Amino acid sequence: MTLDEKPKQREGLALQLLNTLTQTLNVIGSSLIVVVASIVCVDVISRNAANAPLSGVPEIVTLCIVGIVFLQAPQALREGRIPQSTAISDALAKASPTAARVLGTILDFLGMVITGIVFYATLPIFLKAWERNEFIGSIGDFTAPVWPIKLAVLIGSAMLILQLLAGLIRRWEK
């Protein structure tokens, strides 16, 4: 079951806005995948054809993978594409739908707490990277700022918390 099963006309403006923002982050994450794949392809061709690798490819890939995960996680949750074991919840839903809703609510709260911890732990790291203009790479060869990826983690975490909350609301509206 996905978190987006209700028709859009029944959703409030806040949920529609949340879903639009979530889809936008997903598109940005998908665009990063295309950019990273293109950079890797150019690097491979450059290495083999001219024995001249592109500078910073490992750093770019490392940074972008983290950003991609956090930008796309809220949409994956919304669409029910995050792998999960449903044996217990399915059995519980057959025996007691209310108990299954309570279990889902508890798990959503745990997800919000864990994601909140990630957000809380990342915020000072982001602020430090922003204030000190921290970068990855080697001066004179390749450098890239790390704050954009830390910001992506913060935004993705916040959106994931909001999607968990939206799923919780949808669960109890039924």
Buried (B, 14 or more C-beta within 10 A) or exposed (E): EEBBEEEEEEBEEEBEEBBEBBBEBBEBBBEBBEEBEEBBEEBEEBEEEEEEBBBBBBBBBEBBBBBBBBBBBBBBBBBEEEEEEEEEBEEBBEEEEEEBBBBBBEBBEEBBEBBBEBBEEBBEBBEEBBEEEBBBBEEEEBBBBBBBBBBBBBBBBBBBBBBBBBBBBBBEEE
